[in-house]
Amino acid sequence: MELYLSFALLCFTSFITLMNPLGVMPVFMTMTGSLSTEERRNTAQKATIVAALSLIAFAFSGQLLFKFFGISVDSFRVVGGVIFFMMGYDMLQARLVKVKMSKESTRKTYVTDISVTPLAIPMICGPGAITNAIVLMDDAKDLQMKGILIAVILAVCLITFLILWSSSTIIKWLGETGNKIMMRLMGLIVMVIAVEFFFSGMKPILIDILKSAQQ
């Protein structure tokens, strides 16, 4: 019993740290500032469901999938960095919502688009969380531990949904001007995160290239 409790605690603390719902919330707020409360709830719901399903899928098949396609976690970090940088640049120009929400007919498409990328992947379900799911699934020795891992993933995604959903109250308090100011500030932060993501993925790749060149 103690083994299961310690494993559950390990799963929860690692996922809540890597997925960082409080860190995702400001970006979610700026990207959904022009949406209604119901649309923001739907966006948060879709994003967390996609993230949960992705993590569970990677937990069971991640290593086989990565080996089959020859994908590394470092490559995933590089791509995530590029996506983050493009998104951060639009936010820094305070034009992300304005451009994408110019037509009423695009609202549903916009909600679907940002729910999957970049909110679900790679923000909620990022390289760290994916790697963590794969490693912990390998560490799970029996069905009970595998069940604990899946339950924790679902629980953390539920917590993430509740945090994102509560951001509607904060958006109302900030108003349109406050939301634009936050968008610019968060755009700068997201671009910094993008650079960190990119170079954390590029560094081991370049090291491998240099080692191969020396041989």
trRosetta pair geometry for C-beta under 8 A, 3 or more apart (Angstrom, degrees):
i j d omega theta_ij theta_ji phi_ij phi_ji
1 4 5.9 -56 -154 35 34 110
1 5 6.4 32 151 -18 67 107
2 5 5.7 -54 -147 37 34 112
2 6 6.2 31 156 -17 67 107
3 6 6.0 -58 -148 38 27 107
3 7 6.3 26 154 -18 63 109
4 7 5.7 -56 -146 38 30 111
4 8 6.2 32 154 -20 65 106
4 144 6.2 -55 -108 138 125 121
4 145 6.7 -135 -115 -87 77 74
4 148 6.2 -178 -164 -65 88 152
5 8 5.7 -52 -146 36 30 111
5 9 6.3 31 154 -19 63 106
6 9 5.7 -52 -147 37 32 112
6 10 6.4 36 152 -21 63 105
7 10 5.6 -52 -149 35 32 114
7 11 6.4 34 153 -20 65 105
7 139 7.7 -177 -135 123 111 114
7 140 7.5 107 -173 -102 141 75
7 145 5.6 -49 143 -134 163 101
7 148 5.9 84 107 101 111 152
7 149 7.9 -61 153 -62 108 82
8 11 5.7 -53 -148 35 31 112
8 12 6.2 27 156 -18 65 108
8 148 4.9 -101 -85 -172 89 125
8 151 8.0 -24 -128 79 105 114
8 152 6.2 177 -151 -69 70 124
9 12 5.9 -55 -143 38 29 109
9 13 6.1 21 163 -12 66 110
10 13 6.4 -60 -141 40 24 103
10 14 6.1 16 164 -13 62 115
10 136 7.5 171 117 -118 108 117
11 14 6.3 -68 -148 41 21 105
11 15 6.1 9 164 -10 63 116
11 136 5.9 104 -103 -159 90 153
11 148 6.5 162 9 134 156 95
11 149 5.5 -153 -119 -114 145 62
11 152 4.0 102 125 78 124 171
11 153 7.8 -75 173 -45 117 67
12 15 6.3 -65 -143 41 24 102
12 16 6.0 16 166 -14 65 113
12 152 5.1 -121 -72 -147 71 118
12 155 7.2 -31 -112 87 100 130
12 156 6.8 175 -139 -65 64 108
13 16 6.2 -57 -137 39 24 106
13 17 6.2 22 161 -17 60 113
14 17 6.0 -64 -151 38 25 109
14 18 6.1 13 160 -10 65 114
14 132 5.3 177 144 -154 122 137
14 136 7.4 169 73 -62 149 134
15 18 5.9 -59 -136 44 30 103
15 19 5.6 15 170 -6 69 115
15 129 6.4 68 -136 -132 73 95
15 132 6.4 177 -82 117 69 145
15 133 8.0 65 -97 -69 108 81
15 152 6.2 144 19 141 148 106
15 153 6.5 -146 -131 -100 159 57
15 156 4.5 -113 123 -49 123 171
16 19 6.4 -55 -128 47 22 100
16 20 7.8 93 159 -72 47 36
16 21 7.5 -50 -153 3 71 99
16 156 5.5 -140 -75 -126 71 114
16 159 7.2 -11 -114 82 103 151
17 20 6.7 10 176 -66 31 79
18 126 7.0 -146 164 59 92 104
18 128 4.2 -151 -151 119 115 116
18 129 4.6 160 123 -72 123 73
18 132 5.6 -165 0 -13 167 150
19 24 7.6 -36 159 -23 71 132
19 51 7.6 97 -136 169 122 140
19 124 5.5 21 -157 -165 98 64
19 125 7.5 -3 -114 -77 99 41
19 126 7.5 167 -109 17 51 95
19 129 5.3 63 -71 -87 81 136
19 156 5.9 120 35 154 152 124
19 157 7.9 -109 -162 -81 164 59
19 160 6.2 -76 144 -77 129 134
20 23 3.8 -1 147 27 119 121
20 24 6.3 133 103 -22 78 86
21 24 5.5 -55 -145 36 38 111
21 25 6.5 55 154 -42 66 96
21 124 7.6 31 -95 -120 72 94
21 156 7.8 -169 -36 177 120 79
21 159 6.1 -152 -6 118 161 89
21 160 3.9 -153 -100 -114 123 72
21 163 4.4 109 145 51 124 151
21 164 7.0 -104 -166 -39 102 85
22 25 5.7 -35 -151 8 33 121
22 163 6.5 -97 -76 -170 56 148
23 26 7.5 -51 -171 23 35 98
23 27 7.9 21 144 1 61 109
24 27 5.9 -70 -165 46 47 109
24 28 5.7 49 144 -26 80 111
24 119 7.3 91 -171 -150 120 77
24 123 5.3 113 -120 154 108 115
24 124 6.0 29 -99 -77 161 77
24 160 7.0 22 53 -155 143 106
24 163 7.9 97 67 102 99 124
24 164 7.0 -40 108 -81 109 106
25 28 5.5 -58 -143 38 31 114
25 29 6.2 36 158 -26 66 104
25 163 5.6 -92 -77 145 122 104
25 164 6.0 -154 -108 -96 76 59
25 167 5.2 -180 -164 -79 96 127
26 29 5.5 -50 -148 31 33 116
26 30 6.6 27 157 -15 65 103
26 182 6.4 -132 -163 176 99 115
26 186 4.9 -169 136 -100 113 135
26 189 8.0 27 97 64 139 146
27 30 6.0 -57 -150 37 32 106
27 31 6.2 23 156 -13 67 112
27 87 8.0 45 -161 140 120 130
27 91 7.8 -67 -135 -92 79 159
27 119 7.9 176 112 -104 111 78
27 123 6.7 -138 86 -138 149 149
27 186 5.7 -178 -85 169 63 134
27 190 6.2 101 -103 -81 120 125
28 31 6.0 -64 -143 42 28 106
28 32 6.0 -6 168 9 66 117
28 43 7.7 157 -159 118 99 120
28 44 6.9 59 -167 -91 141 92
28 47 7.9 -144 -113 46 118 170
28 119 6.5 74 -99 -122 92 117
28 164 5.1 -71 145 -137 169 102
28 167 5.9 134 97 35 111 169
29 32 6.6 -77 -139 51 20 89
29 33 6.5 53 157 -71 61 84
29 167 4.7 -130 -81 175 96 129
29 170 6.3 -52 -117 91 141 118
29 171 5.6 -170 -154 -75 97 98
29 174 7.9 84 169 14 131 152
29 179 7.1 -135 148 -133 96 92
29 182 6.7 -28 103 121 121 144
30 33 5.8 -15 -149 -32 31 116
30 91 5.9 56 134 -137 144 116
30 96 7.1 63 140 59 98 139
30 97 7.5 -136 161 -34 63 116
30 179 6.6 156 -114 -177 62 81
30 182 5.7 -148 -79 110 105 95
30 183 4.0 140 -150 -100 121 77
30 186 5.3 -161 -18 58 150 142
30 187 7.6 -143 150 -48 163 81
31 91 7.8 -58 -71 -90 78 112
31 96 6.3 -67 -113 131 68 137
31 97 6.9 166 -153 -71 34 93
31 114 5.6 171 160 -163 133 151
31 119 7.4 -153 79 -67 157 109
32 35 4.5 -50 -170 28 81 125
32 39 7.2 -176 -160 113 107 94
32 40 4.6 112 155 -111 140 92
32 43 5.6 -168 -100 60 135 161
32 97 8.0 162 -93 -102 7 119
32 114 7.6 -172 -68 102 87 150
32 167 7.8 94 65 100 123 127
32 171 7.6 -81 96 -84 87 156
33 97 5.5 -77 55 -66 99 163
33 171 6.0 -173 -124 -144 68 121
33 176 7.6 113 163 -125 120 56
33 179 4.2 126 -139 178 139 142
33 180 7.9 159 142 -59 169 55
33 183 7.0 -72 -16 -63 149 120
34 97 4.6 143 -3 177 121 127
34 98 7.9 139 -45 -72 151 44
34 101 4.8 156 96 94 147 175
35 39 3.8 -123 -178 96 111 124
35 40 5.0 145 97 -56 120 77
35 43 6.8 62 113 -17 174 137
35 101 7.9 -134 -63 -106 70 139
35 107 7.3 135 -114 -158 88 102
35 111 7.0 106 -118 -87 142 100
36 39 4.6 93 51 9 77 103
36 40 7.0 -139 94 -5 39 86
37 40 5.8 -54 -148 36 30 111
37 41 6.5 31 152 -19 63 105
37 168 4.9 70 -128 -153 87 145
38 41 5.6 -53 -150 35 33 112
38 42 6.4 33 152 -18 65 105
39 42 5.6 -51 -146 37 34 112
39 43 6.3 38 152 -22 64 104
39 107 6.8 -67 -127 171 148 111
39 111 5.7 -116 -168 -91 95 133
40 43 5.5 -51 -147 35 32 114
40 44 6.3 32 155 -17 65 105
40 164 7.8 -157 165 150 92 89
40 165 7.4 134 123 -127 96 50
40 167 7.2 -129 172 78 135 98
40 168 5.4 151 85 -82 149 103
40 171 7.7 -153 -92 10 164 156
41 44 5.8 -55 -147 38 31 109
41 45 6.1 32 153 -21 65 109
41 165 5.5 45 -115 -125 79 97
41 168 7.4 -18 -54 -46 83 139
42 45 5.6 -55 -144 37 30 114
42 46 6.2 28 159 -17 66 106
42 111 6.0 16 102 -178 113 140
42 115 7.9 -63 132 -85 73 136
43 46 6.1 -56 -146 38 27 106
43 47 6.2 26 157 -19 63 111
43 111 5.0 -118 -82 -152 93 87
43 114 6.5 1 -151 88 119 105
43 115 5.3 -142 -151 -82 63 94
43 119 7.2 103 166 7 95 172
43 164 8.0 -120 99 152 87 130
44 47 5.8 -58 -145 38 28 112
44 48 6.3 19 162 -13 65 110
44 161 5.4 120 148 -145 104 67
44 164 3.8 169 -127 109 123 126
44 165 5.2 -160 85 -64 163 70
45 48 6.3 -62 -146 39 25 103
45 49 6.2 22 158 -17 63 111
45 161 6.2 56 -97 -140 51 122
46 49 5.8 -59 -145 38 29 110
46 50 6.2 27 159 -17 66 108
46 111 7.2 102 26 152 148 91
46 112 7.0 -95 162 -118 166 52
46 115 3.6 -3 101 -167 120 146
46 116 7.5 -57 143 -51 110 65
46 120 7.5 -84 127 -53 72 126
47 50 6.0 -57 -148 38 26 108
47 51 6.2 26 154 -19 63 110
47 114 7.7 -34 -79 125 117 70
47 115 4.6 -129 -62 -156 74 66
47 116 7.6 -140 -107 -60 64 24
47 119 3.9 -53 -128 120 135 125
47 120 4.5 -156 -155 -61 64 82
47 124 6.2 123 156 -4 100 144
47 164 7.3 -114 66 163 132 178
48 51 5.5 -52 -143 38 33 114
48 52 6.2 36 156 -22 65 105
48 120 7.4 -142 -54 -105 17 89
48 124 6.7 -133 -102 -168 56 168
48 157 4.6 134 -177 180 96 92
48 158 7.3 116 165 -80 142 28
48 160 5.3 165 -110 90 114 109
48 161 4.2 -70 -9 -68 168 97
48 164 7.3 -164 -46 26 116 139
49 52 5.8 -53 -146 35 29 111
49 53 6.3 25 157 -13 64 108
49 157 7.6 113 -78 165 29 135
50 53 6.0 -58 -146 41 28 107
50 54 6.1 30 155 -21 64 110
50 115 6.4 122 0 143 138 89
50 116 5.5 -146 -153 -112 170 65
50 120 3.7 -14 89 -139 118 161
50 121 7.1 -99 134 -14 115 94
50 125 7.5 -120 117 5 78 137
51 54 5.7 -57 -146 37 27 112
51 55 6.3 27 157 -19 64 107
51 119 8.0 -89 -49 127 117 75
51 120 4.4 -148 -55 -152 81 80
51 121 7.0 170 -98 -52 72 69
51 124 4.0 -47 -106 105 153 125
51 125 4.0 -177 -143 -34 81 108
51 129 8.0 1 -173 116 104 156
51 157 5.8 174 89 -119 107 113
51 160 7.3 -45 75 86 152 158
52 55 6.0 -56 -148 36 28 109
52 56 6.4 24 156 -15 64 108
52 153 6.0 129 -143 143 78 99
52 154 5.8 63 -148 -104 130 59
52 157 4.0 -18 -72 -67 107 173
53 56 5.8 -56 -146 39 31 109
53 57 6.1 32 155 -21 66 108
54 57 5.7 -56 -146 37 29 111
54 58 6.2 24 157 -14 65 108
54 120 6.7 125 -1 158 139 109
54 121 6.1 179 -126 -65 175 119
54 125 4.6 79 84 169 131 169
54 130 7.6 -56 140 -95 101 100
55 58 5.9 -57 -145 41 29 107
55 59 6.2 37 153 -29 64 105
55 125 5.5 -137 -54 -123 90 113
55 129 6.1 -61 -106 146 115 109
55 130 6.8 -133 -113 -97 67 57
55 133 4.8 -176 -170 -79 83 155
55 153 5.0 -171 110 -154 134 132
55 157 7.7 -159 25 -59 139 123
56 59 5.5 -49 -147 28 30 118
56 60 6.7 16 159 -7 63 106
56 133 7.6 -116 -78 -163 23 140
56 150 6.0 53 -117 -127 106 92
56 153 6.1 160 -67 105 81 157
57 60 6.4 -68 -155 42 28 99
57 61 6.1 -38 172 39 66 107
57 62 7.8 113 118 -61 60 76
58 61 6.9 -86 -126 64 23 66
58 62 3.8 51 -177 -79 72 109
58 65 7.3 -91 -121 41 65 140
58 130 4.8 -62 151 -149 166 88
58 133 5.3 84 94 88 103 133
58 134 6.0 -70 149 -60 92 92
59 62 6.4 34 -61 -16 13 117
59 133 4.0 -91 -78 165 88 104
59 134 6.3 -148 -116 -78 41 42
59 136 7.3 -39 -133 72 106 91
59 137 4.2 143 -176 -56 83 138
59 149 6.5 162 -160 137 147 129
59 150 7.4 -174 85 -83 161 76
59 153 7.3 -104 -38 -55 148 155
60 137 6.6 -144 -75 -155 39 156
61 64 5.2 -65 -166 52 71 111
61 65 5.1 73 135 -30 93 108
62 65 5.8 -63 -143 38 24 109
62 66 6.1 19 163 -16 65 109
62 130 6.5 158 -127 175 136 90
62 133 6.7 132 -35 96 150 99
62 134 3.9 -100 81 -93 147 114
62 137 7.6 133 22 39 117 140
63 66 5.9 -55 -142 38 27 108
63 67 6.2 23 159 -14 63 110
63 134 5.8 130 -47 -162 84 121
63 138 7.6 70 -34 -66 141 118
64 67 5.9 -61 -146 41 27 108
64 68 6.0 30 156 -26 65 110
65 68 5.7 -53 -143 32 27 113
65 69 6.5 -1 167 7 63 109
65 71 7.4 -21 129 42 78 123
66 69 6.7 -72 -145 51 24 90
66 70 7.8 -42 165 139 55 2
66 71 4.7 -103 -141 71 69 87
66 72 6.9 88 -172 -92 116 29
66 73 7.6 -14 -130 -48 146 69
67 70 7.3 24 -170 -76 29 40
71 75 5.7 -120 -160 66 72 135
71 76 6.8 68 168 -51 110 95
72 75 4.8 104 59 1 79 99
72 76 7.2 -137 102 -3 48 86
72 205 7.7 159 74 -84 145 96
73 76 5.3 -51 -154 34 40 118
73 77 6.6 46 147 -24 67 99
73 127 5.2 114 -172 -166 90 108
73 130 7.1 179 -120 88 101 112
73 131 5.2 36 -118 -76 149 117
73 201 7.8 -135 124 -118 60 95
74 77 5.5 -48 -153 30 36 114
74 78 6.7 39 149 -21 64 100
74 200 7.8 -141 -133 124 78 64
74 201 4.3 140 -174 -154 64 72
74 202 7.5 159 175 -50 106 19
74 204 5.1 -118 -100 65 150 116
74 205 5.4 174 134 -47 138 96
75 78 5.6 -49 -152 30 37 114
75 79 6.6 33 152 -14 67 103
75 201 6.6 145 -69 -176 12 123
75 205 7.4 99 -70 -80 69 133
76 79 5.9 -54 -149 39 32 108
76 80 6.2 35 152 -20 65 109
76 122 7.3 152 167 -112 92 137
76 127 4.6 147 106 -98 115 106
76 130 7.1 -76 148 57 165 149
76 201 7.2 -153 66 -117 47 135
77 80 5.5 -56 -146 39 30 114
77 81 6.3 37 154 -25 64 104
77 127 4.8 -31 -71 -25 78 168
77 197 5.2 -157 -176 -178 81 76
77 198 7.2 173 138 -97 84 20
77 200 5.5 -95 169 89 149 93
77 201 3.0 -179 84 -66 109 117
78 81 5.7 -54 -154 31 29 114
78 82 6.8 29 151 -18 63 102
78 197 7.6 168 -91 137 20 84
78 198 5.7 62 -133 -139 57 61
78 201 3.9 -140 -47 107 73 141
78 202 5.9 98 -97 -59 109 77
78 205 7.4 1 -51 -11 137 150
79 82 5.7 -52 -152 33 35 111
79 83 6.5 33 151 -16 66 105
79 122 7.6 134 100 -36 88 144
80 83 5.7 -55 -148 38 33 111
80 84 6.1 35 154 -20 67 108
80 122 3.8 -69 -119 67 112 166
80 126 6.2 80 -138 -145 155 92
80 127 6.1 -121 -5 -25 152 108
80 194 7.9 -153 128 -129 66 68
80 197 5.0 -104 99 175 100 142
80 201 7.7 138 42 -37 96 146
81 84 5.6 -54 -145 37 30 113
81 85 6.2 31 156 -23 65 106
81 194 4.7 112 -163 -173 64 65
81 195 6.9 103 -159 -83 115 12
81 196 7.6 -163 -112 70 111 43
81 197 3.5 -176 -79 95 88 101
81 198 3.1 175 146 -59 161 75
81 199 7.6 135 -121 -4 162 51
81 201 6.5 -145 -10 21 128 126
82 85 5.8 -54 -147 33 29 111
82 86 6.6 26 157 -16 63 105
82 194 7.3 126 -60 -167 10 112
82 198 6.8 98 -48 -95 62 111
83 86 6.1 -57 -151 36 30 108
83 87 6.3 24 155 -14 65 111
83 117 6.8 -89 -155 -177 143 107
83 118 5.3 155 150 -100 120 121
83 122 6.4 125 63 19 140 109
83 194 7.7 -156 72 -122 47 111
84 87 5.8 -63 -149 42 29 109
84 88 5.9 28 156 -21 67 112
84 118 6.9 138 -82 -160 57 155
84 122 7.5 -70 -50 66 99 112
84 190 5.6 -151 -177 172 90 89
84 191 7.3 164 135 -100 89 31
84 193 5.7 -104 174 97 147 96
84 194 3.4 -171 98 -89 108 95
84 197 5.9 102 22 28 146 148
85 88 5.7 -55 -142 38 28 112
85 89 6.3 33 156 -24 63 104
85 190 7.9 175 -94 130 28 86
85 191 5.7 68 -130 -131 65 71
85 194 3.7 163 -60 151 74 156
85 195 7.2 90 -88 -54 111 63
85 198 7.2 15 -37 -43 128 132
86 89 5.9 -51 -149 30 29 112
86 90 6.9 27 154 -14 61 104
87 90 6.0 -57 -156 36 33 109
87 91 6.4 30 150 -17 66 108
87 96 7.2 47 -163 -115 67 134
87 118 5.5 -70 -55 9 156 150
87 190 6.1 -82 98 150 97 145
87 194 8.0 167 48 -72 88 133
88 91 5.5 -56 -147 39 34 112
88 92 6.1 39 153 -25 68 104
88 186 7.9 -129 -128 130 80 63
88 187 4.8 129 -170 -167 62 62
88 188 7.1 137 -177 -65 110 9
88 189 7.6 -144 -132 72 120 45
88 190 3.4 -167 -92 95 106 103
88 191 3.6 -177 127 -56 146 73
88 192 8.0 -177 -155 8 160 52
88 193 7.6 166 -70 46 142 91
88 194 5.7 -130 5 -14 139 133
89 92 5.6 -49 -145 32 31 113
89 93 6.6 22 156 -10 62 106
89 187 7.0 128 -77 -175 7 112
89 191 6.5 91 -58 -89 63 119
90 93 6.0 -63 -152 42 31 105
90 95 5.8 -101 -166 73 74 83
90 96 4.1 97 134 -82 110 87
90 99 7.3 -91 -155 27 118 135
90 187 7.2 -143 76 -126 44 123
91 94 7.2 30 -180 -79 38 37
91 96 5.1 -2 -78 -26 59 136
91 183 5.0 -140 -165 178 84 81
91 184 6.9 180 146 -93 75 26
91 186 5.9 -73 159 91 144 86
91 187 2.9 -173 100 -87 96 101
91 190 6.2 69 43 33 145 139
92 184 5.8 69 -142 -144 44 63
92 187 3.4 -164 -55 127 61 136
92 188 5.8 98 -102 -59 108 64
92 191 6.6 4 -43 -28 132 134
93 96 7.8 126 66 -35 85 70
93 187 7.4 -166 8 -169 49 166
94 98 7.4 50 137 -5 67 125
94 180 5.1 42 -144 -160 127 93
94 183 5.3 107 -113 96 72 127
94 184 5.5 -25 -60 -65 100 93
94 187 7.8 -111 -58 -19 54 149
95 98 5.0 -71 -150 52 56 114
95 99 5.2 51 156 -26 91 108
96 99 6.7 -67 -154 33 16 102
96 100 6.6 -12 165 5 56 117
96 183 6.8 -154 29 -164 116 126
96 187 7.9 -173 -27 -90 127 117
97 100 6.4 -73 -142 49 27 97
97 101 5.3 -8 175 8 69 126
97 183 7.5 -96 -1 -110 111 151
98 101 6.7 -71 -126 50 13 91
98 102 6.9 45 162 -68 55 85
99 102 6.4 -30 -164 -29 27 111
100 106 6.7 -147 171 133 63 133
100 110 5.0 119 152 -118 113 122
100 113 7.9 -132 -159 68 135 143
101 106 6.8 -159 -119 86 35 111
101 107 6.7 50 -133 -94 85 75
101 110 6.2 10 -81 -69 75 172
102 106 7.2 33 53 34 64 140
103 106 4.7 85 73 -1 93 105
104 107 6.0 -23 -170 -19 48 115
105 109 7.9 27 134 3 65 115
106 109 5.1 -64 -159 50 61 114
106 110 5.4 68 142 -33 86 103
107 110 5.7 -54 -146 34 27 113
107 111 6.5 29 155 -20 63 104
108 111 5.7 -50 -149 33 33 113
108 112 6.5 30 154 -15 64 106
109 112 5.8 -59 -151 40 31 109
109 113 6.1 34 154 -24 67 109
110 113 5.7 -54 -144 35 29 113
110 114 6.4 10 167 -3 66 108
111 114 6.8 -66 -145 44 22 95
111 115 6.1 31 156 -32 61 113
112 115 5.7 -56 -147 27 27 117
112 116 6.9 11 163 -8 62 105
113 116 6.7 -75 -163 38 25 96
113 117 7.0 -56 174 61 63 75
114 117 7.4 -87 -130 85 30 39
114 118 7.0 -28 -148 31 67 59
114 119 5.5 65 155 -15 74 113
115 119 5.8 -50 -139 54 25 128
115 120 6.2 33 152 -24 56 112
116 119 7.5 77 48 51 13 85
116 120 5.3 -43 -142 36 31 126
116 121 6.7 -20 169 34 62 94
117 120 7.0 -62 -63 52 42 85
117 121 5.7 -38 -91 76 79 80
117 122 7.8 26 -130 -11 83 61
118 121 7.2 -96 -151 95 46 41
118 122 6.4 -36 -159 33 86 62
118 123 5.3 86 142 -26 86 108
119 123 5.4 -54 -145 47 30 130
119 124 6.3 24 156 -11 63 107
120 123 7.3 71 41 49 9 85
120 124 5.5 -46 -139 44 35 116
120 125 5.8 3 164 19 67 110
121 124 7.5 -63 -63 54 39 77
121 125 5.0 -38 -87 74 76 103
121 126 7.6 152 -142 -84 55 43
122 125 6.8 -94 -139 88 43 60
122 126 4.5 74 169 -114 85 71
122 127 6.6 12 -161 -25 125 73
123 126 6.4 -8 -150 -60 7 103
124 129 7.4 -23 143 15 50 166
124 157 7.5 76 169 -119 132 82
124 160 6.0 90 -135 -179 122 158
125 129 5.4 -116 -142 85 47 135
125 130 6.4 74 172 -59 83 90
126 129 5.3 94 51 15 64 100
126 130 6.9 -122 106 -5 32 94
127 130 5.7 -58 -144 39 29 111
127 131 6.1 27 160 -17 66 108
127 197 7.8 140 14 -149 130 100
127 201 7.6 -162 -74 -82 172 113
128 131 5.9 -57 -147 38 27 109
128 132 6.1 29 154 -21 64 109
129 132 5.5 -54 -146 36 31 115
129 133 6.4 34 154 -22 64 103
130 133 5.8 -53 -151 32 30 111
130 134 6.6 27 153 -16 63 106
131 134 5.8 -57 -151 37 32 110
131 135 6.2 27 156 -16 68 109
132 135 5.9 -57 -143 40 28 108
132 136 6.0 21 162 -13 66 112
133 136 6.1 -59 -140 42 24 105
133 137 6.2 27 159 -22 62 109
133 149 7.5 119 -144 173 70 117
133 153 6.9 50 -110 -93 113 131
134 137 5.9 -58 -150 34 26 110
134 138 6.7 25 152 -17 61 105
135 138 5.8 -58 -157 35 33 111
135 139 6.5 28 148 -17 66 108
136 139 5.3 -54 -146 39 38 113
136 140 6.5 50 151 -33 66 97
136 149 5.4 158 129 -123 117 126
137 140 5.6 -41 -149 19 35 117
137 146 6.8 52 -139 -121 76 87
137 149 6.2 158 -85 139 67 168
139 145 7.6 -112 112 155 73 139
140 145 3.7 -179 -147 115 85 110
140 146 4.5 122 145 -69 148 65
140 148 7.5 -179 -120 52 119 96
140 149 5.6 -80 -67 -22 142 135
141 145 5.9 64 37 25 61 149
142 145 5.5 97 55 12 67 99
142 146 7.2 -126 106 -2 36 93
143 146 5.5 -56 -146 40 36 113
143 147 6.1 40 153 -22 68 105
144 147 5.7 -55 -150 35 30 113
144 148 6.5 34 150 -22 63 102
145 148 5.4 -46 -148 31 36 115
145 149 6.6 41 151 -22 64 101
146 149 5.6 -50 -152 31 34 114
146 150 6.6 31 152 -15 65 104
147 150 5.8 -54 -148 38 33 109
147 151 6.2 34 154 -20 66 108
148 151 5.7 -57 -146 38 30 112
148 152 6.2 30 156 -20 65 107
149 152 5.9 -56 -149 35 28 110
149 153 6.5 30 153 -20 63 105
150 153 5.7 -52 -151 33 33 113
150 154 6.5 29 153 -15 65 106
151 154 5.8 -57 -151 39 31 110
151 155 6.2 33 151 -22 66 108
152 155 5.5 -53 -144 37 33 113
152 156 6.2 30 159 -17 67 105
153 156 6.1 -57 -147 37 27 106
153 157 6.4 25 155 -16 62 110
154 157 5.7 -58 -147 40 30 111
154 158 6.3 35 152 -23 65 105
155 158 5.6 -53 -150 33 31 113
155 159 6.6 33 151 -18 64 103
156 159 5.5 -49 -149 35 35 114
156 160 6.4 41 149 -22 64 103
157 160 5.4 -49 -148 34 35 117
157 161 6.5 41 151 -22 64 101
158 161 5.6 -49 -150 32 33 114
158 162 6.6 32 152 -17 64 104
159 162 5.8 -55 -149 36 32 111
159 163 6.4 31 153 -18 65 106
160 163 5.8 -57 -149 36 30 110
160 164 6.3 25 156 -14 66 108
161 164 5.9 -60 -147 40 29 107
161 165 6.0 30 156 -22 66 110
162 165 5.6 -53 -142 36 28 114
162 166 6.4 30 157 -21 62 106
163 166 5.9 -56 -151 33 29 110
163 167 7.3 46 147 -38 59 94
164 167 5.6 -37 -164 3 40 119
165 168 6.7 -28 173 -4 49 108
166 169 5.9 -32 -179 20 65 112
166 170 7.4 61 133 -12 73 100
167 170 5.2 -53 -157 38 54 115
167 171 6.1 60 145 -27 77 99
168 171 5.6 -51 -148 32 33 114
168 172 6.6 35 153 -19 64 102
169 172 5.9 -54 -154 33 31 111
169 173 6.6 29 150 -18 63 108
170 173 5.6 -58 -152 37 35 113
170 174 6.3 33 153 -21 68 107
171 174 5.8 -55 -146 35 31 110
171 179 6.2 39 -147 -91 81 121
172 175 7.7 29 176 -66 31 50
173 178 7.8 -60 110 82 62 160
174 177 7.9 -146 155 73 78 58
174 178 3.2 -143 -179 102 85 130
174 179 5.1 116 113 -56 127 70
174 182 6.5 -32 -156 -13 154 135
175 178 4.9 88 55 16 77 105
175 179 6.8 -139 95 -10 37 93
176 179 5.8 -58 -148 35 27 112
176 180 6.6 26 156 -19 63 104
177 180 5.9 -55 -152 33 32 109
177 181 6.5 31 152 -18 65 105
178 181 5.6 -53 -148 36 34 112
178 182 6.3 32 154 -17 67 106
179 182 5.7 -54 -146 39 31 110
179 183 6.3 40 150 -28 64 103
180 183 5.4 -47 -148 29 33 117
180 184 6.8 32 154 -17 63 100
181 184 6.0 -56 -157 34 32 108
181 185 6.5 26 151 -13 66 109
182 185 5.7 -57 -145 42 35 110
182 186 5.8 27 160 -13 70 111
183 186 6.1 -60 -140 44 24 104
183 187 6.1 35 155 -30 62 107
184 187 5.5 -50 -147 28 28 117
184 188 6.9 29 155 -18 60 100
185 188 6.0 -55 -161 31 33 110
185 189 6.7 26 147 -13 65 107
186 189 5.3 -53 -146 40 41 113
186 190 5.9 45 153 -24 71 104
187 190 5.7 -52 -143 36 29 111
187 191 6.5 31 155 -20 62 104
188 191 5.8 -56 -152 33 30 111
188 192 6.7 30 150 -18 63 104
189 192 5.7 -54 -154 34 34 112
189 193 6.4 35 149 -18 67 104
190 193 5.5 -51 -148 37 35 114
190 194 6.3 43 149 -27 65 102
191 194 5.3 -46 -148 30 34 118
191 195 6.7 37 152 -20 63 98
192 195 5.8 -50 -153 31 34 111
192 196 6.6 33 149 -16 64 104
193 196 5.6 -56 -152 38 35 113
193 197 6.2 38 150 -22 68 105
194 197 5.6 -52 -147 36 31 114
194 198 6.2 32 155 -22 65 107
195 198 5.7 -53 -145 34 30 112
195 199 6.3 12 164 -5 65 110
196 199 6.5 -64 -142 45 24 97
196 200 5.9 25 161 -20 64 114
197 200 6.0 -62 -144 37 22 109
197 201 6.5 13 159 -10 60 111
198 201 6.2 -72 -161 40 25 104
198 202 6.0 15 153 -16 67 116
199 202 5.2 -53 -130 42 39 110
199 203 5.9 54 165 -39 69 97
200 203 6.3 -34 -141 15 24 116
201 204 7.4 -67 -168 38 32 94
201 205 6.7 23 148 -13 65 119
202 205 5.4 -69 -152 44 38 114
202 206 5.8 35 157 -21 77 109
203 206 6.1 -59 -147 36 25 107
203 207 6.4 26 155 -20 62 108
204 207 5.4 -51 -144 35 36 116
204 208 6.4 39 156 -21 66 102
205 208 5.9 -55 -154 34 30 110
205 209 6.6 31 149 -19 64 105
206 209 5.4 -51 -148 35 36 114
206 210 6.3 35 154 -18 67 105
207 210 5.8 -55 -147 38 30 110
207 211 6.3 32 153 -20 64 106
208 211 5.7 -53 -146 36 31 112
208 212 6.3 30 155 -19 64 106
209 212 5.8 -58 -151 37 29 110
209 213 6.3 29 152 -20 65 108
210 213 5.6 -54 -145 36 32 112
210 214 6.4 31 155 -20 64 106
211 214 5.9 -58 -149 35 30 110
211 215 6.7 31 153 -26 63 105
212 215 5.9 -54 -152 26 33 113
